[in-house]
């Protein structure tokens, strides 16, 4: 009886409490529905990469990329993404899988990439989740970095 009296006297607070609880549970689904990105698990990302239907984009800094990255990933740090967006658009008409260490910077990158008219896939949990799943990571040697920087600068040794 006391509970019923409390609920009647505080009906507005009870409604706010219930609605906020429901929103806490449903918010990720609501956010995904209106987001330009599709969150993908490591398994889904592996399928996309193996199908060859996607550009893999690492938005971490160059040093982090060199220390370990997904195979066939290209590196465009988040800070440089806006200025290199036209280059990325010209590169391919494929959809994009974007990742970072834990998935936060890649969400910011996905918002920038949203206007590319491509489906943007965000690797949930980032490279940390990828490693925890026991999936392979490539490391870049200095020679590989020199070759990739020469290609991006339009230079080539002959």
N, C-alpha and C positions, 0 to 999 in steps of 0.2 A: 504494500500500500504506500509506503514511504517513497519507493522508487517511482511509482505512478505519479504521485504528487510532485516529485522533483521534475519529472519529464514534462508535466503539464505547465509548471511554473517557468521552466527553462526551455521551452519548446524551440525557440530561435537558436539557442546555443546547441541544442541537440541536432538540429537540421544542419547547421554549419559544420559540426563535428562529423556527421555522417557523409555529407557531400565532400568535404575535404579528404576524408578517408577513401572514398570512391575514386576521387581524382588522383590521389597518390598511387593507387593501384593501376588505374587506366592511363595515366599520363604518358608512359612510354609508347603505348599503342596509338594514342592521339597524336603525339609528336611524329611518329613514323608515318602516319597517314598523310600528314600535310608537309612532310619534309621532302626535299628534292633528292634525298639520298636513300639508298636501300642498305640497311645494316646486314652484313653477311658474316657467318661464322667461318672458322678456319676451313671446315669441310667444304662449304659453299665456295669460298675463295679458291680453294684448290681445284675444284671442278671448273670454275671460270678460267683459271690460268691454264689448265690442261687443255681446255677446249680452244685456246688461242684466240678467244673472242674479246680480249680485254687488254687495255694498257694498264700496267701495274705502276703506280705512282707513289714514290716514297717522298713525303714532305718534311723529313727531318733534315738536319744540317749535314753537310758533306762528311764530317768526321764520324758522325753516328752511322751514316750510310756505309762508309768504308769499313766500319767495325762489324757490320753484318746487315744484310738486307735480303729480301725475297728475290729469287731468281728472275731475271729479265726485267727487274724494276728499273725505272729511270728515276733520277733524283732531281727534284726541283724543291728546294726549301720553301716552306710556307711564306716566308718574308719576300720571296722572289716570284711567287706564283702569279700574282696579278700581271706583272710585266711580261711574263713568259707565256701567258695564256694564249695569245695569237699563235705562237710557235707550237704549242700543244694541240691547238685546233687543227693546224695544217698537217701535223704529224700523222694523224689517222682519224678515221671515222668510227673507230671502235669505242665501246663504252670504257669507263675508267674504274679501276679498283684503287682506292686511295688508302694509305695507312701511315701511321707514325708509331711511336713507342707504345702508347696505351689507348689511342683512339680519340683523344681530345683535339689535338691539332688537326687531325684528318677530318673531323667534323667541321672545323672552321674552313679547311680547304674545300670540302664538299660544297659549302655555301658559296664559295667563290666560283667553283666549277659548275654550279647549277645552271648557269646561263649558256652552257655549251651545247645544249640540245642532245646530250648523251645521258645515258643512265649512269649515275654515280653510285658506286658500291663502296661502302665504308667497312673496312675490316674491324669488326668488334673486338676490342681488347688489344688491337694493334700487334706489333711485333712480339710483345710479351706473350700474348695468347698463342701466337704462331709457334714460338719456341716451346711453350708449355705443352703444346700438342705434339711435340717431338718432330716437327716439320723442318726441312732443311733450310739453312741460311747460308748465303754466299758472302764471302769477304772480298773486298777489293784490295788488290796489291797496288803499289805505287805505279808500276808500269801500266796497269789497267786504268788507273786514274788519269795518267798522262795521255793515253790514247783517247779516252772519252772526252777529256777537256780539249784535245786537239780537234776532235770531230765537232764538238759544240762550237768551237771558235772558227770552224771552216778551214783549218790547217790540216795538212797530212804530210807525213814524211814519205818521200819516194826515193 
